[in-house]
Amino acid sequence: MKKILVIDDTLHLLEEISDLLQMEGYEVITAYDAFEGMRKISTMNPDLIITDLLMPEMNGFELISKIRSINKHQLTPIIVLSAQATKETEQKTKEYNADAYIRKPCTADQLISSIEKLLK
């Protein structure tokens, strides 16, 4: 079973995504902020990471940079799920080596399709 870490500071969204992914057969780990996410990355070794960009303390770009600096997670797929719907933000996620950018709100099909594509 593939393990997915979801990092978002919006609790209801975190729960919705977690429920959806569990129904699709994934093992889901959740983190309410980037620091908790980093702790769980090092202990749980996820197969894919979904993160928000706008979070307190450490934003999603800083988080992606830290993840990519860990040797065993340099190639772990990262999906950015964000309400920041600008071309500049989308371009910046590519520059930080995120694998996919999905604008909030998104459909369940959009998210599942991106996950399946990256985990092949």
Backbone bond lengths (Angstrom), bond angles and torsions (degrees), N, CA, C in turn:
res aa  C-N    CA-C-N  psi(-1)  N-CA   C-N-CA  omega(-1)  CA-C   N-CA-C  phi
1 M - - - 1.451 - - 1.534 108.42 -
2 K 1.327 116.48 128.11 1.465 121.44 179.70 1.522 110.03 -73.75
3 K 1.333 114.26 142.63 1.465 122.09 -176.13 1.533 108.92 -106.75
4 I 1.337 116.71 125.91 1.464 122.12 -179.54 1.521 109.49 -120.20
5 L 1.326 115.26 129.75 1.464 121.90 175.02 1.520 108.14 -99.49
6 V 1.332 116.62 126.06 1.466 122.35 178.18 1.520 107.79 -113.48
7 I 1.349 116.02 124.11 1.463 121.75 -177.95 1.523 108.43 -119.93
8 D 1.327 116.30 116.30 1.468 121.36 179.67 1.519 108.37 -160.01
9 D 1.322 116.52 139.31 1.466 119.99 -178.93 1.530 112.95 -88.68
10 T 1.325 117.59 1.77 1.461 121.69 175.51 1.526 107.47 -97.46
11 L 1.321 115.65 103.01 1.461 121.85 -170.49 1.522 113.84 -57.03
12 H 1.336 118.06 -45.62 1.470 119.30 -177.47 1.525 111.27 -64.61
13 L 1.327 117.21 -35.46 1.459 120.58 177.85 1.530 110.58 -69.58
14 L 1.313 115.98 -40.39 1.466 121.69 177.05 1.533 110.06 -57.58
15 E 1.325 116.14 -44.30 1.469 121.17 179.59 1.530 111.73 -67.63
16 E 1.335 117.06 -40.53 1.467 120.56 179.91 1.524 111.23 -63.72
17 I 1.331 115.95 -45.52 1.466 120.05 179.91 1.524 110.08 -65.24
18 S 1.314 116.47 -42.54 1.463 121.08 178.75 1.527 111.10 -59.12
19 D 1.325 117.05 -47.00 1.469 121.34 179.15 1.529 111.24 -60.79
20 L 1.331 116.30 -44.89 1.460 121.23 179.87 1.528 110.84 -59.68
21 L 1.328 116.33 -48.77 1.462 120.22 -176.76 1.526 112.02 -67.07
22 Q 1.325 116.73 -36.30 1.467 119.60 176.47 1.528 110.86 -64.41
23 M 1.333 116.90 -39.79 1.470 120.40 177.49 1.527 111.30 -64.41
24 E 1.339 116.32 -26.84 1.467 121.07 178.67 1.529 111.92 -85.24
25 G 1.335 116.85 -0.86 1.454 120.50 175.43 1.516 116.34 95.28
26 Y 1.324 117.24 13.03 1.464 120.58 178.47 1.523 110.75 -93.86
27 E 1.332 115.47 150.18 1.460 120.48 168.72 1.521 105.88 -83.38
28 V 1.314 117.71 127.99 1.465 121.08 -174.08 1.523 110.78 -116.77
29 I 1.324 114.12 132.88 1.461 122.94 174.44 1.523 105.00 -116.19
30 T 1.323 118.46 136.72 1.461 120.13 179.60 1.523 110.95 -119.95
31 A 1.326 114.09 151.43 1.462 121.27 175.71 1.519 107.60 -142.01
32 Y 1.331 115.66 136.82 1.459 121.77 -175.70 1.527 112.83 -84.81
33 D 1.328 118.21 -16.08 1.467 120.81 176.46 1.525 109.47 -152.26
34 A 1.328 115.95 173.72 1.460 121.24 -175.38 1.525 112.84 -64.55
35 F 1.320 117.94 -36.81 1.467 120.24 -179.83 1.527 110.97 -65.30
36 E 1.329 116.30 -44.51 1.460 119.75 176.56 1.531 109.51 -63.65
37 G 1.328 115.89 -38.45 1.460 120.69 177.08 1.516 112.23 -59.35
38 M 1.331 117.17 -44.47 1.468 120.94 178.68 1.526 111.09 -61.98
39 R 1.325 117.12 -41.27 1.475 119.95 178.01 1.531 110.61 -61.39
40 K 1.314 115.86 -42.40 1.464 119.49 -177.51 1.527 111.95 -73.26
41 I 1.320 117.13 -30.48 1.462 120.20 175.98 1.524 109.74 -61.56
42 S 1.324 116.06 -44.58 1.465 119.09 -176.57 1.526 112.84 -72.28
43 T 1.326 117.97 -28.28 1.466 119.49 -177.45 1.529 113.70 -98.48
44 M 1.324 117.78 -27.83 1.470 120.65 -172.96 1.535 113.94 -104.74
45 N 1.331 117.57 -16.16 1.467 122.77 176.84 1.540 113.38 50.18
46 P 1.342 117.74 65.50 1.468 120.48 -177.52 1.529 112.69 -68.33
47 D 1.337 115.19 154.75 1.465 121.69 176.59 1.523 111.45 -84.39
48 L 1.335 117.14 -21.08 1.461 123.02 -179.42 1.521 107.67 -155.75
49 I 1.336 115.56 147.83 1.465 121.27 -178.87 1.528 108.64 -125.21
50 I 1.325 116.15 133.64 1.466 122.59 173.32 1.519 106.13 -115.86
51 T 1.335 116.81 127.06 1.462 119.10 -179.07 1.520 112.41 -136.22
52 D 1.303 114.19 148.87 1.461 123.07 170.24 1.531 107.06 -80.88
53 L 1.319 117.58 166.81 1.465 120.82 175.36 1.518 112.30 -99.71
54 L 1.333 116.28 -44.12 1.462 120.12 -175.80 1.522 110.46 -89.65
55 M 1.323 114.53 99.37 1.467 120.72 178.90 1.522 108.19 -136.82
56 P 1.320 117.19 153.61 1.465 119.95 178.96 1.532 111.16 -69.77
57 E 1.305 115.95 158.38 1.472 123.34 175.23 1.527 112.82 73.09
58 M 1.324 117.58 -62.78 1.464 122.28 -179.53 1.526 107.67 -134.40
59 N 1.344 116.62 125.27 1.466 118.08 -179.30 1.530 111.17 -81.72
60 G 1.309 115.80 173.14 1.455 121.09 -176.95 1.514 114.44 -62.37
61 F 1.336 117.61 -33.92 1.464 119.75 178.50 1.527 111.36 -66.10
62 E 1.324 116.33 -42.84 1.466 120.11 176.46 1.527 110.19 -62.23
63 L 1.318 115.73 -41.33 1.462 120.76 179.21 1.530 110.98 -61.11
64 I 1.324 116.82 -48.15 1.467 120.44 179.78 1.524 110.32 -58.97
65 S 1.318 116.60 -43.22 1.462 121.00 178.56 1.528 111.19 -58.96
66 K 1.320 116.82 -44.13 1.469 120.99 178.97 1.531 111.32 -65.95
67 I 1.318 116.52 -40.69 1.470 119.98 178.54 1.525 109.91 -61.69
68 R 1.320 116.23 -46.24 1.466 120.86 -177.63 1.534 112.35 -67.08
69 S 1.326 117.54 -18.77 1.469 120.19 178.46 1.535 112.12 -81.69
70 I 1.328 117.64 -8.41 1.465 122.30 177.86 1.533 107.33 -91.06
71 N 1.320 116.25 118.13 1.470 120.41 -174.68 1.520 114.16 -47.31
72 K 1.319 117.68 -49.96 1.464 118.64 -174.51 1.528 113.43 -74.67
73 H 1.336 117.36 -6.03 1.472 120.10 178.61 1.529 112.95 -116.97
74 Q 1.327 116.69 13.45 1.460 119.02 178.40 1.526 112.10 -62.45
75 L 1.328 116.25 -29.05 1.462 120.25 -178.03 1.525 113.54 -111.18
76 T 1.330 117.46 3.91 1.465 120.03 177.33 1.530 108.59 -63.21
77 P 1.327 118.61 125.33 1.464 119.89 -179.50 1.536 111.82 -61.17
78 I 1.331 114.99 136.94 1.463 121.83 178.12 1.526 108.66 -125.52
79 I 1.323 115.37 127.22 1.462 121.99 173.97 1.521 107.71 -109.09
80 V 1.323 116.14 126.46 1.459 121.33 173.83 1.523 107.06 -92.99
81 L 1.320 115.88 125.35 1.461 123.02 178.80 1.522 106.03 -119.06
82 S 1.352 116.47 105.47 1.459 118.73 -170.61 1.521 113.02 -143.44
83 A 1.322 114.90 150.14 1.463 121.48 174.97 1.527 111.34 -83.22
84 Q 1.318 117.62 -7.80 1.464 121.01 177.50 1.525 108.13 -74.00
85 A 1.312 116.08 90.93 1.462 121.41 -171.48 1.523 112.38 -97.25
86 T 1.327 116.40 64.32 1.459 119.85 176.51 1.520 109.47 -123.37
87 K 1.320 115.68 154.11 1.471 120.70 176.66 1.527 110.03 -61.66
88 E 1.344 116.46 -36.58 1.465 120.50 -179.59 1.528 111.08 -62.99
89 T 1.316 116.17 -42.60 1.468 120.13 178.83 1.518 110.38 -65.22
90 E 1.315 116.55 -43.14 1.462 119.99 178.67 1.530 110.70 -61.74
91 Q 1.328 116.92 -42.35 1.466 120.98 178.51 1.526 110.73 -64.45
92 K 1.320 116.63 -41.09 1.464 120.80 -179.44 1.527 111.14 -63.71
93 T 1.333 117.25 -36.49 1.471 118.95 177.72 1.526 110.47 -63.16
94 K 1.321 117.36 -35.68 1.473 120.82 176.26 1.520 110.53 -66.65
95 E 1.332 116.58 -41.49 1.465 120.70 179.57 1.525 111.70 -62.56
96 Y 1.324 116.74 -30.48 1.470 121.41 178.48 1.533 111.86 -87.99
97 N 1.314 116.23 6.79 1.468 123.18 176.90 1.525 114.97 67.84
98 A 1.324 116.51 32.86 1.465 119.00 168.27 1.528 106.64 -75.39
99 D 1.308 116.65 151.23 1.459 120.55 -174.75 1.523 113.68 -90.34
100 A 1.318 117.25 -23.15 1.466 120.77 179.68 1.526 109.28 -153.78
101 Y 1.320 114.77 151.36 1.466 122.14 177.84 1.524 107.42 -128.25
102 I 1.318 116.46 121.83 1.462 121.68 178.74 1.520 108.16 -123.70
103 R 1.322 114.92 130.38 1.467 119.67 179.85 1.519 110.72 -83.16
104 K 1.346 114.69 136.90 1.472 120.72 172.44 1.523 107.71 -83.33
105 P 1.285 119.03 144.43 1.458 126.36 -8.81 1.522 109.88 -76.46
106 C 1.314 116.07 150.10 1.459 120.67 177.39 1.522 108.58 -126.81
107 T 1.306 114.99 165.61 1.461 118.88 177.20 1.525 109.41 -86.44
108 A 1.308 115.26 160.03 1.467 120.37 176.08 1.525 109.57 -59.72
109 D 1.330 116.79 -39.55 1.466 120.75 -179.56 1.523 112.11 -62.40
110 Q 1.339 117.28 -40.28 1.466 120.42 178.18 1.523 110.68 -60.45
111 L 1.307 115.94 -47.24 1.459 120.71 -177.45 1.530 111.04 -65.95
112 I 1.313 117.22 -48.45 1.469 121.11 -178.99 1.528 110.51 -62.44
113 S 1.314 117.20 -40.96 1.461 121.36 179.07 1.530 111.19 -60.61
114 S 1.324 116.88 -44.65 1.472 120.67 178.43 1.522 111.45 -63.58
115 I 1.320 116.10 -42.67 1.466 120.65 179.59 1.526 110.23 -62.17
116 E 1.320 116.63 -48.97 1.466 120.53 -178.23 1.521 111.33 -60.65
117 K 1.321 116.40 -40.94 1.464 121.09 179.52 1.535 110.92 -62.30
118 L 1.321 116.85 -42.26 1.466 120.60 -176.93 1.524 113.28 -77.19
119 L 1.310 117.78 -24.42 1.468 120.28 -178.31 1.531 113.37 -92.42
120 K 1.320 117.60 0.80 1.478 120.21 178.50 1.499 111.09 -68.31
